[in-house]
Amino acid sequence: MKTNLTNARVFTGESTLAGHTVVVENQHILDVVPDSEAGEADELVDLNGKTLWPGLIDLQVNGGGGVLFNDAPTEETIQRIFAAHRQLGTTALLPTLISDSAKQMKTAISATDAAILNTGNSIPGIHLEGPFLNPARKGVHAPAFLRQLDEEAIALVSSLQNGKTLLTLAPECTQPKLIRRLVDAGVIVSAGHSDASYDTVRDAMDAGLRGFTHLFNAMSPLTSREPGVVGAALEDQHSWCGVIADGVHVHWATLRLVLSAKPRGKVFLVTDAMPPVGTRDSEFQLFGQTVSRDENRLTNADGRLAGSALDMMTAVRNAVQHLHVPWEEAVRMASLYPAEFLGVETLYGRIGRGYNANMVLVDDEHNALQTWVLGSRSPV
């Protein structure tokens, strides 16, 4: 099945093209060519002069559509979460399991393997946020599940058969040699929920630690005499930082400082989304705690933040409005840069020959109008 997408401004991830046709065949982009060179197709889709972006990629999705991955880590749950986020412009995501039992982790990994093989979704892997975290920086993670990284855990974490595994851990709660073991097994290691010193983080980066999970939140801060996790993250020119751009988790001025400190391409947007995303729900249960929604703030009874009600399209708009970046850069922060962090940039993050046909059509206010996931078109 060959489809020609015409009459759109096409943002390829690098530049915006007019008078070009995106040619889709099955699940991939066959080419992006001038209209006169498009040739015949089985289907012609007129995009009415709107703008076509690479599909947005969210590497930290705990829930959506009224469900939480931890509650039922099944392929059906992933499909429901994916459907909720797809309506909001996200065309690829990592289902994220926060700290839980080894049994639940195994179930979640198996479900993700199944979802990756299901061509109706675009799931490049799984994010295991914990349980190898520092109790002092646990946030709303259940302390009963926090534990040390050991040989059995390394085998479990690296057991995904398809796709990428992103693991968030506290560097001070393990050893550099174990981080290296994970990296050698193909696991992408990120620091989070950590009270580590600057030196400990530097040692972890030398061992292969690649990024930082929801920068500033649940980690040792930058101070004058101890740079902490935040200082190590901002100083390093090679690592990536995920940020929650909702105006709740981090002050806008602080995020602007992050962009000035890190090289271009090393800061990407995440949501840390919870079940209310894509619904009107005002509360949900998290390990026996009631989490309440007040506009875009989610908190437990103690007032502690518990993920977010953010979606990626809103994060892009926020980056333009509050971080003062051009919309093209904001889109890269939500598509190309997370793809590069995950190591899937040859398939995700651009509209170009050979890439997955994951795209989102937007209006002038950057609202999602339609999405394509592996070539399948759906209105939002």
Secondary structure, 3 states (H helix, E strand, C coil): CEEEEECCEEECCCCEECCEEEEEECCEEEEEEEHHHCCCCCEEEECCCCEEEECEEEEEECEECCEECCCCCCHHHHHHHHHHHHCCCEEEEEEEEECCCHHHHHHHHHHHHHHHHCCCCCCCEEEEECCCCCHHHCCCCCHHHCCCCCHHHHHHHCCCCCCEEEEEECHHHCCHHHHHHHHHCCEEEEECCECCCHHHHHHHHHCCCCEECCCCCCECCCCCCCCHHHHHHHHCCCCEEEEECCCCCCCHHHHHHHHHHCCCCCEEEECCECCCCCCCCCEEEECCEEEEEECCEEECCCCCEEEECCCHHHHHHHHHHHCCCCHHHHHHHCCHHHHHHHCCCCCCCCCCCCCECCEEEECCCCCEEEEEECCEEEEC
